[in-house]
Amino acid sequence: MKVNQYGLKLLIEGIEDIPDSGFANSDEKIFEEVIVLVNASNENEAKMKIRRHYHEVSYENANGCLVTLRLVRILDAFELIDDIEGLNDFIEVYSRHLIVDDWMNVDAVIQEFSLDK
């Protein structure tokens, strides 16, 4: 079976549990738009690999706040035109952080930043 290479555009939400410390602005949310590369036989397998790899993870940040990162949406998947020799799965090739108002849900963030294009 031929293995192809795919790029997948993901939306990750960062949820911060903020104690009353005054360090962070609780009126904001942080999302991250990421493009990662994977090897897979087809697009569905590429998406399954992403869902298995990007499980919810929590850590304590420098301000002592608990931050939980979770994959909220696979925005796009596309087969690469050129083969990249020696490509390992989950290589991140693009990332940008989106700081939004706390009231914005996933669909509002996607619309505001045209992430579905």
N, CA, C and O atoms as a GROMACS GRO file, in nm:
protein
  468
    1MET      N    1   0.085  -0.118   0.000
    1MET     CA    2   0.000   0.000   0.000
    1MET      C    3   0.089   0.124   0.000
    1MET      O    4   0.184   0.135   0.079
    2LYS      N    5   0.058   0.216  -0.088
    2LYS     CA    6   0.138   0.339  -0.100
    2LYS      C    7   0.109   0.431   0.018
    2LYS      O    8  -0.006   0.453   0.057
    3VAL      N    9   0.216   0.483   0.074
    3VAL     CA   10   0.203   0.581   0.182
    3VAL      C   11   0.219   0.719   0.124
    3VAL      O   12   0.317   0.748   0.055
    4ASN      N   13   0.123   0.804   0.152
    4ASN     CA   14   0.125   0.943   0.106
    4ASN      C   15   0.159   1.034   0.223
    4ASN      O   16   0.161   0.990   0.338
    5GLN      N   17   0.186   1.157   0.192
    5GLN     CA   18   0.215   1.256   0.296
    5GLN      C   19   0.105   1.361   0.295
    5GLN      O   20   0.064   1.409   0.189
    6TYR      N   21   0.059   1.396   0.416
    6TYR     CA   22  -0.053   1.489   0.430
    6TYR      C   23  -0.016   1.603   0.523
    6TYR      O   24   0.061   1.587   0.618
    7GLY      N   25  -0.072   1.718   0.495
    7GLY     CA   26  -0.069   1.831   0.586
    7GLY      C   27  -0.208   1.846   0.644
    7GLY      O   28  -0.308   1.838   0.572
    8LEU      N   29  -0.216   1.868   0.774
    8LEU     CA   30  -0.345   1.886   0.840
    8LEU      C   31  -0.343   2.014   0.920
    8LEU      O   32  -0.252   2.039   1.000
    9LYS      N   33  -0.446   2.096   0.898
    9LYS     CA   34  -0.458   2.222   0.972
    9LYS      C   35  -0.550   2.197   1.090
    9LYS      O   36  -0.664   2.153   1.074
   10LEU      N   37  -0.500   2.226   1.210
   10LEU     CA   38  -0.570   2.196   1.334
   10LEU      C   39  -0.601   2.323   1.411
   10LEU      O   40  -0.534   2.425   1.396
   11LEU      N   41  -0.704   2.315   1.494
   11LEU     CA   42  -0.734   2.422   1.589
   11LEU      C   43  -0.729   2.362   1.729
   11LEU      O   44  -0.802   2.268   1.761
   12ILE      N   45  -0.641   2.417   1.811
   12ILE     CA   46  -0.620   2.370   1.948
   12ILE      C   47  -0.663   2.481   2.043
   12ILE      O   48  -0.630   2.598   2.023
   13GLU      N   49  -0.736   2.444   2.145
   13GLU     CA   50  -0.781   2.541   2.245
   13GLU      C   51  -0.697   2.526   2.371
   13GLU      O   52  -0.673   2.415   2.418
   14GLY      N   53  -0.654   2.639   2.424
   14GLY     CA   54  -0.583   2.641   2.552
   14GLY      C   55  -0.676   2.692   2.659
   14GLY      O   56  -0.720   2.808   2.655
   15ILE      N   57  -0.708   2.608   2.755
   15ILE     CA   58  -0.799   2.645   2.863
   15ILE      C   59  -0.716   2.666   2.988
   15ILE      O   60  -0.647   2.574   3.034
   16GLU      N   61  -0.722   2.786   3.044
   16GLU     CA   62  -0.639   2.821   3.159
   16GLU      C   63  -0.726   2.832   3.283
   16GLU      O   64  -0.821   2.910   3.287
   17ASP      N   65  -0.693   2.754   3.385
   17ASP     CA   66  -0.761   2.761   3.514
   17ASP      C   67  -0.688   2.867   3.596
   17ASP      O   68  -0.580   2.840   3.649
   18ILE      N   69  -0.747   2.987   3.605
   18ILE     CA   70  -0.678   3.102   3.663
   18ILE      C   71  -0.721   3.121   3.808
   18ILE      O   72  -0.837   3.152   3.836
   19PRO      N   73  -0.626   3.103   3.902
   19PRO     CA   74  -0.660   3.137   4.040
   19PRO      C   75  -0.664   3.289   4.056
   19PRO      O   76  -0.622   3.361   3.966
   20ASP      N   77  -0.711   3.338   4.167
   20ASP     CA   78  -0.716   3.483   4.191
   20ASP      C   79  -0.577   3.537   4.220
   20ASP      O   80  -0.544   3.575   4.332
   21SER      N   81  -0.494   3.540   4.113
   21SER     CA   82  -0.357   3.585   4.131
   21SER      C   83  -0.330   3.718   4.063
   21SER      O   84  -0.231   3.784   4.093
   22GLY      N   85  -0.418   3.758   3.971
   22GLY     CA   86  -0.399   3.884   3.900
   22GLY      C   87  -0.300   3.876   3.786
   22GLY      O   88  -0.270   3.978   3.725
   23PHE      N   89  -0.248   3.756   3.755
   23PHE     CA   90  -0.148   3.744   3.648
   23PHE      C   91  -0.209   3.749   3.509
   23PHE      O   92  -0.150   3.808   3.418
   24ALA      N   93  -0.324   3.687   3.490
   24ALA     CA   94  -0.378   3.672   3.355
   24ALA      C   95  -0.510   3.746   3.341
   24ALA      O   96  -0.576   3.779   3.439
   25ASN      N   97  -0.544   3.771   3.217
   25ASN     CA   98  -0.670   3.837   3.187
   25ASN      C   99  -0.774   3.728   3.162
   25ASN      O  100  -0.769   3.660   3.060
   26SER      N  101  -0.868   3.711   3.254
   26SER     CA  102  -0.967   3.605   3.242
   26SER      C  103  -1.074   3.637   3.138
   26SER      O  104  -1.165   3.556   3.118
   27ASP      N  105  -1.066   3.753   3.072
   27ASP     CA  106  -1.161   3.790   2.968
   27ASP      C  107  -1.116   3.742   2.831
   27ASP      O  108  -1.176   3.778   2.730
   28GLU      N  109  -1.010   3.660   2.826
   28GLU     CA  110  -0.955   3.615   2.698
   28GLU      C  111  -0.940   3.463   2.697
   28GLU      O  112  -0.927   3.397   2.800
   29LYS      N  113  -0.943   3.410   2.575
   29LYS     CA  114  -0.914   3.269   2.548
   29LYS      C  115  -0.798   3.265   2.449
   29LYS      O  116  -0.775   3.360   2.375
   30ILE      N  117  -0.728   3.154   2.449
   30ILE     CA  118  -0.619   3.136   2.353
   30ILE      C  119  -0.646   3.010   2.271
   30ILE      O  120  -0.672   2.902   2.325
   31PHE      N  121  -0.638   3.027   2.140
   31PHE     CA  122  -0.644   2.915   2.046
   31PHE      C  123  -0.513   2.913   1.970
   31PHE      O  124  -0.442   3.014   1.964
   32GLU      N  125  -0.479   2.798   1.912
   32GLU     CA  126  -0.361   2.788   1.829
   32GLU      C  127  -0.400   2.718   1.699
   32GLU      O  128  -0.458   2.610   1.699
   33GLU      N  129  -0.367   2.784   1.589
   33GLU     CA  130  -0.383   2.724   1.456
   33GLU      C  131  -0.249   2.660   1.423
   33GLU      O  132  -0.145   2.725   1.430
   34VAL      N  133  -0.251   2.532   1.386
   34VAL     CA  134  -0.129   2.456   1.363
   34VAL      C  135  -0.143   2.377   1.234
   34VAL      O  136  -0.250   2.326   1.203
   35ILE      N  137  -0.034   2.366   1.158
   35ILE     CA  138  -0.028   2.272   1.045
   35ILE      C  139   0.081   2.171   1.076
   35ILE      O  140   0.196   2.207   1.103
   36VAL      N  141   0.044   2.043   1.072
   36VAL     CA  142   0.138   1.934   1.096
   36VAL      C  143   0.137   1.840   0.976
   36VAL      O  144   0.040   1.834   0.900
   37LEU      N  145   0.246   1.767   0.960
   37LEU     CA  146   0.260   1.672   0.850
   37LEU      C  147   0.259   1.529   0.904
   37LEU      O  148   0.317   1.502   1.010
   38VAL      N  149   0.192   1.440   0.831
   38VAL     CA  150   0.189   1.298   0.869
   38VAL      C  151   0.197   1.211   0.743
   38VAL      O  152   0.166   1.256   0.633
   39ASN      N  153   0.240   1.088   0.763
   39ASN     CA  154   0.239   0.985   0.659
   39ASN      C  155   0.114   0.901   0.679
   39ASN      O  156   0.084   0.861   0.792
   40ALA      N  157   0.041   0.874   0.572
   40ALA     CA  158  -0.080   0.791   0.582
   40ALA      C  159  -0.116   0.739   0.444
   40ALA      O  160  -0.076   0.795   0.342
   41SER      N  161  -0.193   0.632   0.442
   41SER     CA  162  -0.233   0.575   0.313
   41SER      C  163  -0.347   0.654   0.250
   41SER      O  164  -0.366   0.650   0.128
   42ASN      N  165  -0.424   0.728   0.332
   42ASN     CA  166  -0.533   0.810   0.278
   42ASN      C  167  -0.566   0.920   0.380
   42ASN      O  168  -0.513   0.922   0.491
   43GLU      N  169  -0.655   1.010   0.341
   43GLU     CA  170  -0.690   1.124   0.426
   43GLU      C  171  -0.755   1.081   0.557
   43GLU      O  172  -0.727   1.138   0.662
   44ASN      N  173  -0.842   0.980   0.550
   44ASN     CA  174  -0.909   0.933   0.673
   44ASN      C  175  -0.809   0.878   0.774
   44ASN      O  176  -0.821   0.903   0.894
   45GLU      N  177  -0.709   0.804   0.725
   45GLU     CA  178  -0.606   0.752   0.815
   45GLU      C  179  -0.525   0.867   0.876
   45GLU      O  180  -0.489   0.862   0.993
   46ALA      N  181  -0.497   0.969   0.796
   46ALA     CA  182  -0.423   1.086   0.846
   46ALA      C  183  -0.501   1.153   0.959
   46ALA      O  184  -0.444   1.190   1.062
   47LYS      N  185  -0.632   1.169   0.940
   47LYS     CA  186  -0.715   1.230   1.044
   47LYS      C  187  -0.721   1.143   1.170
   47LYS      O  188  -0.719   1.195   1.281
   48MET      N  189  -0.729   1.011   1.152
   48MET     CA  190  -0.730   0.921   1.268
   48MET      C  191  -0.600   0.932   1.346
   48MET      O  192  -0.601   0.932   1.470
   49LYS      N  193  -0.488   0.941   1.276
   49LYS     CA  194  -0.359   0.956   1.343
   49LYS      C  195  -0.356   1.083   1.427
   49LYS      O  196  -0.307   1.083   1.540
   50ILE      N  197  -0.410   1.191   1.371
   50ILE     CA  198  -0.414   1.318   1.444
   50ILE      C  199  -0.498   1.305   1.570
   50ILE      O  200  -0.455   1.346   1.677
   51ARG      N  201  -0.617   1.247   1.557
   51ARG     CA  202  -0.707   1.233   1.673
   51ARG      C  203  -0.645   1.147   1.783
   51ARG      O  204  -0.665   1.174   1.901
   52ARG      N  205  -0.571   1.044   1.744
   52ARG     CA  206  -0.505   0.959   1.845
   52ARG      C  207  -0.388   1.030   1.910
   52ARG      O  208  -0.362   1.011   2.029
   53HIS      N  209  -0.317   1.111   1.834
   53HIS     CA  210  -0.195   1.176   1.885
   53HIS      C  211  -0.225   1.297   1.973
   53HIS      O  212  -0.160   1.317   2.076
   54TYR      N  213  -0.322   1.376   1.934
   54TYR     CA  214  -0.352   1.501   2.004
   54TYR      C  215  -0.459   1.479   2.111
   54TYR      O  216  -0.572   1.525   2.097
   55HIS      N  217  -0.422   1.408   2.215
   55HIS     CA  218  -0.513   1.389   2.328
   55HIS      C  219  -0.500   1.509   2.421
   55HIS      O  220  -0.401   1.583   2.416
   56GLU      N  221  -0.598   1.528   2.505
   56GLU     CA  222  -0.598   1.641   2.599
   56GLU      C  223  -0.479   1.628   2.694
   56GLU      O  224  -0.452   1.520   2.748
   57VAL      N  225  -0.408   1.738   2.713
   57VAL     CA  226  -0.292   1.738   2.802
   57VAL      C  227  -0.296   1.864   2.888
   57VAL      O  228  -0.335   1.971   2.841
   58SER      N  229  -0.255   1.850   3.014
   58SER     CA  230  -0.254   1.964   3.107
   58SER      C  231  -0.114   1.982   3.165
   58SER      O  232  -0.038   1.886   3.181
   59TYR      N  233  -0.081   2.107   3.196
   59TYR     CA  234   0.048   2.138   3.258
   59TYR      C  235   0.033   2.267   3.339
   59TYR      O  236  -0.062   2.343   3.319
   60GLU      N  237   0.127   2.290   3.430
   60GLU     CA  238   0.128   2.414   3.507
   60GLU      C  239   0.220   2.512   3.437
   60GLU      O  240   0.336   2.481   3.409
   61ASN      N  241   0.169   2.633   3.410
   61ASN     CA  242   0.251   2.733   3.342
   61ASN      C  243   0.337   2.811   3.443
   61ASN      O  244   0.333   2.783   3.563
   62ALA      N  245   0.413   2.907   3.394
   62ALA     CA  246   0.506   2.982   3.478
   62ALA      C  247   0.436   3.063   3.586
   62ALA      O  248   0.498   3.098   3.687
   63ASN      N  249   0.308   3.095   3.565
   63ASN     CA  250   0.232   3.172   3.664
   63ASN      C  251   0.161   3.083   3.765
   63ASN      O  252   0.086   3.132   3.850
   64GLY      N  253   0.183   2.952   3.756
   64GLY     CA  254   0.119   2.859   3.848
   64GLY      C  255  -0.024   2.823   3.811
   64GLY      O  256  -0.095   2.762   3.891
   65CYS      N  257  -0.066   2.859   3.691
   65CYS     CA  258  -0.202   2.827   3.644
   65CYS      C  259  -0.199   2.693   3.570
   65CYS      O  260  -0.104   2.662   3.500
   66LEU      N  261  -0.303   2.615   3.588
   66LEU     CA  262  -0.318   2.489   3.515
   66LEU      C  263  -0.372   2.520   3.376
   66LEU      O  264  -0.477   2.582   3.361
   67VAL      N  265  -0.298   2.477   3.272
   67VAL     CA  266  -0.338   2.499   3.134
   67VAL      C  267  -0.368   2.363   3.072
   67VAL      O  268  -0.288   2.270   3.082
   68THR      N  269  -0.483   2.352   3.007
   68THR     CA  270  -0.521   2.230   2.937
   68THR      C  271  -0.531   2.261   2.789
   68THR      O  272  -0.600   2.354   2.748
   69LEU      N  273  -0.461   2.181   2.709
   69LEU     CA  274  -0.466   2.195   2.563
   69LEU      C  275  -0.548   2.080   2.506
   69LEU      O  276  -0.531   1.965   2.545
   70ARG      N  277  -0.638   2.115   2.413
   70ARG     CA  278  -0.718   2.009   2.351
   70ARG      C  279  -0.745   2.043   2.205
   70ARG      O  280  -0.769   2.158   2.170
   71LEU      N  281  -0.740   1.941   2.123
   71LEU     CA  282  -0.774   1.954   1.982
   71LEU      C  283  -0.925   1.976   1.972
   71LEU      O  284  -1.003   1.893   2.020
   72VAL      N  285  -0.966   2.086   1.910
   72VAL     CA  286  -1.110   2.112   1.898
   72VAL      C  287  -1.162   2.091   1.756
   72VAL      O  288  -1.282   2.070   1.737
   73ARG      N  289  -1.074   2.096   1.656
   73ARG     CA  290  -1.121   2.076   1.520
   73ARG      C  291  -1.006   2.047   1.426
   73ARG      O  292  -0.899   2.107   1.437
   74ILE      N  293  -1.027   1.955   1.335
   74ILE     CA  294  -0.938   1.939   1.219
   74ILE      C  295  -1.000   2.026   1.111
   74ILE      O  296  -1.107   1.995   1.059
   75LEU      N  297  -0.932   2.134   1.077
   75LEU     CA  298  -0.988   2.234   0.986
   75LEU      C  299  -0.972   2.197   0.839
   75LEU      O  300  -1.056   2.232   0.756
   76ASP      N  301  -0.864   2.126   0.807
   76ASP     CA  302  -0.838   2.092   0.667
   76ASP      C  303  -0.737   1.978   0.663
   76ASP      O  304  -0.657   1.961   0.755
   77ALA      N  305  -0.742   1.902   0.555
   77ALA     CA  306  -0.643   1.798   0.529
   77ALA      C  307  -0.613   1.800   0.380
   77ALA      O  308  -0.704   1.810   0.298
   78PHE      N  309  -0.486   1.790   0.346
   78PHE     CA  310  -0.449   1.797   0.205
   78PHE      C  311  -0.326   1.710   0.182
   78PHE      O  312  -0.234   1.705   0.264
   79GLU      N  313  -0.327   1.642   0.067
   79GLU     CA  314  -0.213   1.558   0.030
   79GLU      C  315  -0.103   1.648  -0.024
   79GLU      O  316  -0.128   1.739  -0.103
   80LEU      N  317   0.020   1.622   0.019
   80LEU     CA  318   0.134   1.700  -0.029
   80LEU      C  319   0.165   1.663  -0.173
   80LEU      O  320   0.155   1.547  -0.211
   81ILE      N  321   0.203   1.760  -0.252
   81ILE     CA  322   0.237   1.737  -0.392
   81ILE      C  323   0.374   1.670  -0.402
   81ILE      O  324   0.391   1.572  -0.476
   82ASP      N  325   0.471   1.720  -0.328
   82ASP     CA  326   0.606   1.667  -0.330
   82ASP      C  327   0.626   1.574  -0.211
   82ASP      O  328   0.575   1.599  -0.101
   83ASP      N  329   0.700   1.466  -0.234
   83ASP     CA  330   0.735   1.377  -0.124
   83ASP      C  331   0.853   1.437  -0.048
   83ASP      O  332   0.950   1.483  -0.108
   84ILE      N  333   0.844   1.435   0.084
   84ILE     CA  334   0.953   1.482   0.168
   84ILE      C  335   1.024   1.358   0.222
   84ILE      O  336   0.969   1.284   0.302
   85GLU      N  337   1.145   1.337   0.177
   85GLU     CA  338   1.220   1.218   0.216
   85GLU      C  339   1.247   1.219   0.366
   85GLU      O  340   1.291   1.320   0.422
   86GLY      N  341   1.220   1.106   0.430
   86GLY     CA  342   1.248   1.092   0.573
   86GLY      C  343   1.148   1.165   0.663
   86GLY      O  344   1.180   1.194   0.778
   87LEU      N  345   1.029   1.196   0.612
   87LEU     CA  346   0.930   1.270   0.691
   87LEU      C  347   0.880   1.187   0.807
   87LEU      O  348   0.830   1.076   0.789
   88ASN      N  349   0.895   1.240   0.927
   88ASN     CA  350   0.839   1.179   1.047
   88ASN      C  351   0.701   1.237   1.072
   88ASN      O  352   0.673   1.350   1.033
   89ASP      N  353   0.615   1.159   1.136
   89ASP     CA  354   0.481   1.207   1.167
   89ASP      C  355   0.484   1.320   1.269
   89ASP      O  356   0.572   1.327   1.355
   90PHE      N  357   0.387   1.408   1.257
   90PHE     CA  358   0.357   1.516   1.352
   90PHE      C  359   0.464   1.626   1.354
   90PHE      O  360   0.487   1.690   1.457
   91ILE      N  361   0.529   1.647   1.240
   91ILE     CA  362   0.621   1.759   1.226
   91ILE      C  363   0.537   1.886   1.209
   91ILE      O  364   0.455   1.895   1.118
   92GLU      N  365   0.557   1.982   1.297
   92GLU     CA  366   0.482   2.107   1.292
   92GLU      C  367   0.554   2.203   1.199
   92GLU      O  368   0.672   2.233   1.219
   93VAL      N  369   0.482   2.252   1.096
   93VAL     CA  370   0.544   2.343   0.999
   93VAL      C  371   0.487   2.484   1.006
   93VAL      O  372   0.539   2.575   0.942
   94TYR      N  373   0.380   2.502   1.084
   94TYR     CA  374   0.321   2.636   1.097
   94TYR      C  375   0.243   2.641   1.227
   94TYR      O  376   0.182   2.543   1.269
   95SER      N  377   0.246   2.759   1.291
   95SER     CA  378   0.169   2.779   1.413
   95SER      C  379   0.145   2.928   1.433
   95SER      O  380   0.233   3.010   1.409
   96ARG      N  381   0.025   2.961   1.478
   96ARG     CA  382  -0.001   3.098   1.523
   96ARG      C  383  -0.103   3.092   1.637
   96ARG      O  384  -0.196   3.013   1.635
   97HIS      N  385  -0.081   3.178   1.734
   97HIS     CA  386  -0.171   3.188   1.849
   97HIS      C  387  -0.276   3.295   1.823
   97HIS      O  388  -0.246   3.402   1.770
   98LEU      N  389  -0.398   3.264   1.862
   98LEU     CA  390  -0.511   3.355   1.844
   98LEU      C  391  -0.567   3.387   1.982
   98LEU      O  392  -0.621   3.299   2.049
   99ILE      N  393  -0.555   3.511   2.022
   99ILE     CA  394  -0.608   3.553   2.152
   99ILE      C  395  -0.742   3.620   2.124
   99ILE      O  396  -0.749   3.719   2.051
  100VAL      N  397  -0.848   3.565   2.183
  100VAL     CA  398  -0.984   3.610   2.152
  100VAL      C  399  -1.059   3.642   2.281
  100VAL      O  400  -1.016   3.605   2.390
  101ASP      N  401  -1.171   3.709   2.265
  101ASP     CA  402  -1.259   3.737   2.379
  101ASP      C  403  -1.314   3.607   2.435
  101ASP      O  404  -1.339   3.512   2.361
  102ASP      N  405  -1.332   3.603   2.565
  102ASP     CA  406  -1.376   3.483   2.635
  102ASP      C  407  -1.510   3.429   2.585
  102ASP      O  408  -1.533   3.308   2.592
  103TRP      N  409  -1.597   3.515   2.535
  103TRP     CA  410  -1.730   3.471   2.490
  103TRP      C  411  -1.726   3.394   2.358
  103TRP      O  412  -1.824   3.328   2.324
  104MET      N  413  -1.615   3.400   2.284
  104MET     CA  414  -1.609   3.338   2.151
  104MET      C  415  -1.597   3.186   2.162
  104MET      O  416  -1.511   3.134   2.232
  105ASN      N  417  -1.686   3.117   2.090
  105ASN     CA  418  -1.676   2.972   2.085
  105ASN      C  419  -1.594   2.931   1.962
  105ASN      O  420  -1.548   3.018   1.888
  106VAL      N  421  -1.577   2.802   1.942
  106VAL     CA  422  -1.492   2.752   1.833
  106VAL      C  423  -1.540   2.802   1.698
  106VAL      O  424  -1.460   2.849   1.617
  107ASP      N  425  -1.671   2.793   1.672
  107ASP     CA  426  -1.723   2.837   1.542
  107ASP      C  427  -1.700   2.986   1.519
  107ASP      O  428  -1.670   3.028   1.407
  108ALA      N  429  -1.715   3.067   1.623
  108ALA     CA  430  -1.691   3.212   1.610
  108ALA      C  431  -1.544   3.241   1.580
  108ALA      O  432  -1.514   3.330   1.501
  109VAL      N  433  -1.453   3.167   1.641
  109VAL     CA  434  -1.309   3.185   1.614
  109VAL      C  435  -1.277   3.147   1.470
  109VAL      O  436  -1.203   3.218   1.402
  110ILE      N  437  -1.333   3.037   1.424
  110ILE     CA  438  -1.310   2.994   1.286
  110ILE      C  439  -1.360   3.100   1.188
  110ILE      O  440  -1.291   3.131   1.091
  111GLN      N  441  -1.476   3.156   1.214
  111GLN     CA  442  -1.530   3.260   1.126
  111GLN      C  443  -1.449   3.389   1.134
  111GLN      O  444  -1.417   3.449   1.031
  112GLU      N  445  -1.415   3.432   1.254
  112GLU     CA  446  -1.342   3.560   1.274
  112GLU      C  447  -1.206   3.559   1.203
  112GLU      O  448  -1.167   3.660   1.145
  113PHE      N  449  -1.135   3.446   1.206
  113PHE     CA  450  -1.001   3.438   1.149
  113PHE      C  451  -0.998   3.366   1.014
  113PHE      O  452  -0.891   3.334   0.964
  114SER      N  453  -1.116   3.339   0.956
  114SER     CA  454  -1.128   3.271   0.826
  114SER      C  455  -1.047   3.141   0.823
  114SER      O  456  -0.979   3.112   0.725
  115LEU      N  457  -1.056   3.063   0.929
  115LEU     CA  458  -0.978   2.940   0.940
  115LEU      C  459  -1.032   2.828   0.852
  115LEU      O  460  -0.965   2.727   0.831
  116ASP      N  461  -1.153   2.846   0.801
  116ASP     CA  462  -1.212   2.743   0.716
  116ASP      C  463  -1.180   2.764   0.569
  116ASP      O  464  -1.234   2.694   0.484
  117LYS      N  465  -1.096   2.859   0.539
  117LYS     CA  466  -1.060   2.889   0.399
  117LYS      C  467  -0.934   2.816   0.359
  117LYS      O  468  -0.889   2.830   0.245
   0.00000   0.00000   0.00000
